[in-house]
C-alpha cells in the first residue's frame, strides 16, 4: 500500500511542502544529508521553492552527529511548527539517545495526520512512540533485532525502504536519497526524480523492494554463491540452529564441500562461523534491549546461560554482563553555541539554497512540477 504523499495540514497550494527533520543525538550525518539534498535539488531544478525544511532538536540545542560534527538546528519541538512531513534521523546507540519529549511530540504530529518518516535507526524512535504498530517498516539491520524483540506489533522487514499509510521508513547510508527520489517521483513525476539522480551522479535509483545487504555474506556471495546461501541460512536460523549436515543439504552441497568452502573463504569452520553469527546477534540484543541474559541465550540458540556466557567470553573477550554494563561516552554539557535573535531574520535554509542556485545552468529547467 502506498503512502499518501500529499499534505494533511492547512497549507495553501502556493506554499512549499514543509519538511521537518528531528535530529536524535548521535544521528548519522550521511542519512541526514542524503534525505535533505534531493529536496534542495528539486527546488533548484524547478526554479522555485517546492520544499522548505527545518532541523529540530528537543530543546533547540545543537545536535551532535555520530562523527562528532555538531549541527545547529532551526528550532525546537517546543515551538509551534506546521509540517507536512516529519523525518526522524537517528544513528548509533538509538535505544538510549532519545527522550519522552520526542516521543510525545511525534504522537502530536501523528494526531495532526502529518506524514511521518524515519531513516537509519530512526524507525526505532517511531516504534517507541507506538506509531509503527501494524505498519510495515524498514530499518538499518543493526537495530532490527531490537525492534523485533521490543515491538512485536511492528512488521519489520529487510527492504531498503518502505512507504505505507502515512509512514516512510528506510535503512541507512545513502538509501534515504533513494527513498526521497521515490517520494519526489510520486509527487512530481519520474522525469524530475531522474534529473535529480543525474545531478547526484547516481547511475541507478534503487527500488523499494530491494533487500538491504546484511553483514558478512555480501563478500561471500562474490566468492561463492553456495557459501553465501549457507551464511544466509545461518542468519535466518539463530534461535534453533541447524545441524551442519542439514545446512549443507539445504544449500545443495555435501558437508565436506561446505567445510572446504568456509575454510577457504572465511578461514574458519562452518561451526565456528555459525557461532560467531549467533554471538553477534547476542551482542546487539545485549546493547539494544532489556532482555535478560537467560532470554538472550535462548534467543541465540544456546542450551543454557552458562554455556552462552562461556562462549561469549571466549569469543568476544568479555562476559555478557560486562558488555551490557558498558556505557557509550556521550560527552557532557552542550556546545557553547547560542541561538541568537539575529537568526530569526535570516532566510530559511531552503530559500538560501535556492538563492545560491540561481547562477547554476540547471536552475529552473523543469516546469510543471506541481504535486501529482
Protein Blocks (a to p, Z undefined) as FASTA:
>chain_A
ZZdfbdfbdcdfkbccdddddddehiafklmmmmmmmmmmmmmmnopafbacddddfkop
acddfkopacddfbdfkbccddfbdcddddehklmmccfklmmmmmmmmmnopacddehj
lmmmmmmnopmgoiacdddfklmmmmmmmmmmbccdfbfbdceehiacddehjlmmmmmm
mmmmmmnojklmmmmmmmnopabdcdfklccddehjlmmmmmomklmmmmmmmmmmmmlc
cdfklmmmmnopafklmmmmmmmmnopafklmmmmmmmmmmmmmmmmmcbdfklmmmmno
pabfklmmmmmmmmnopafklmmmpccdebeajddbdcdfklmmpccfklmmmmmmmmpm
kgokaghiacZZ
